[in-house]
Amino acid sequence: MINVQDTSGLNGLISQLQTTAAQSASSPASSLLGNFSMSTIIIGLIAGLVGSAYFIYGKRQGDYPLLFSGMALWFVPLFITSTLWLSISCGALVCAPFIMSRYF
């Protein structure tokens, strides 16, 4: 025979587990991607590819601004989670070697 208190206790426990699971699923820390959105991941992937090309070309030609800019393009997307600031910083790092070679 099932007691009414046991049923309400079980229902209360189940509803409490459901709300706890929903809260933890909505928090960004529980996600595999952390605070990164899909757009920041794609921008970071493109920046890493451009950074690899800059690094390889800079290493072969002995062009240190390209080499260091390529290394920076590898690591900057790991620390910036805002899409706008990531786009601005990666754009600046892509243009920096050419500006440095032209004016310095």
N, C-alpha and C positions, 0 to 999 in steps of 0.2 A: 504494500500500500504506500502511495506517495503522499507525503505531507505537503501541504500548501506552502509552508515556510521553506521547505527544501526546494520547491519549484521556483518560488520567487527568488530565493538565494542563487539558484543556478542561472535563472534568467538575468539576474543582476550581475552575476559574474561574467556571463557571456556578453552582455551589453557593455560592461566595463572593458573587457578584452577587445571588443570591436572598436570602441572609441580610442583606446590606447593604440591599437594597430593603425587606425586611420590617421591619428596625429603623428605617429612616427613615420608613416609613409609619405606624409605631406611635407615633412621637414627635409631640407636639402642635404643635411648631413648624413641621412640614411641612404641617399642615392649613391650609386656607383660613380656617377659623374660629378658629385659634389655640388658646387654652386655654378658649374659651367652649363650654359645652354647649348643647344645644338649649333647655333650660329657661331658661338665662340670656339667650339670644337672645330668647325669647318675652317674658320679664319686661322686658327692655330695650325691646322694641317697644311693649309696653303702657305702660311708663313714658314713652316718647317721645310717645305719643299723648296721654296725660294731661298731660304737660308742654307740649305744643302748645296744648291747650285752656286750661291755666292761663296760658300766656304771652299768648295772644290776648285772653282775658277780662281779665287784669291790665293789659294795654296799653290796652284800650278804657275800662276803669273807672278807670285811674290807681291801681290797687292794687299797690304795689310788692312786698309779700311774695308775692303770687301770681305776679307777673312773674318775680321772681328764683327762686322755687321751680320754676317751669316751665322756666327755663333750666338749673337744676341737674338737673332730671329728664331733660334731653336728654343731659347730659354724664356723669353719674355711672355709667350702665351701661357706658360705654366703658372704665372703669378697674377695675371690680370683677368678678372672674371666679367668685366663690363664689356659689352660688344663695341660700344662707341670708343672707349679708351683703347681697347685692343686694336681696333682698326686704325686709329690715329697713330698709335705708337709703332705699329708694324709698317704703316705707310711712311713714317719718318725714318725708320730703320732701312727701308728699301731705298729711299732717296738719299740718305746720308752719305754713302760713299761717293756718289756722283757730285754732290754739292761740295764735299771736302776736296775732291780732286780738282774741281773747277776753281774754287776760291782760295785754297790753301796750298 
